[in-house]
Amino acid sequence: MNPEPYEDHAPGDPTALPAALGLGLLAVGGWLLTTTRPWQKPGHALTLALTWTASGALLICGLALLARCVRSVHGGGATDSATAPEP
């Protein structure tokens, strides 16, 4: 038996975990936002404000994580002419 692998595998994508966390934060923030609808079940104003603030913060953090991952994956090759080094 040969214990050596057939091919050498790369260590993996370093942006996979932050992207998954960002998607999870978006899911939880969206769920929290839809469960605190005041037009279906009126509640205390402080409770509504806290849950909407928490869901908004989760949504913004999730979007920021996803944007950072997309920028690191797709933004590596583009250079701006203003920031390009002189020959």
C-alpha positions, -999 to 999 in steps of 0.1 A, spaced: 0 0 0 12 34 -9 5 61 18 13 89 -6 -16 109 -21 -21 108 -58 -20 146 -61 -10 175 -39 -40 195 -27 -39 232 -20 -46 243 15 -81 257 5 -98 290 1 -90 314 29 -122 334 23 -146 305 26 -151 308 64 -157 346 64 -181 342 35 -200 315 52 -202 336 84 -214 366 64 -242 345 48 -251 332 83 -253 367 97 -275 377 68 -298 348 74 -301 354 111 -306 392 106 -333 386 80 -350 361 102 -349 384 132 -363 413 110 -392 392 97 -401 379 132 -404 414 147 -431 428 124 -451 454 144 -480 454 120 -488 417 129 -481 417 166 -478 451 182 -452 451 210 -434 475 232 -415 502 214 -383 494 232 -385 457 223 -391 466 186 -363 491 186 -338 467 201 -347 438 178 -347 460 147 -313 475 157 -299 440 163 -312 427 129 -299 458 111 -265 453 127 -264 417 117 -274 425 82 -248 452 78 -220 430 93 -230 401 70 -229 424 39 -195 438 50 -181 403 54 -194 392 20 -182 424 3 -147 419 17 -146 383 5 -158 392 -30 -133 421 -32 -104 399 -21 -114 371 -46 -123 393 -76 -103 425 -70 -68 412 -72 -60 416 -109 -75 451 -115 -51 481 -113 -60 517 -117 -40 538 -140 -37 565 -114 -21 541 -89 -1 521 -114 37 523 -110 56 543 -135 79 523 -159 
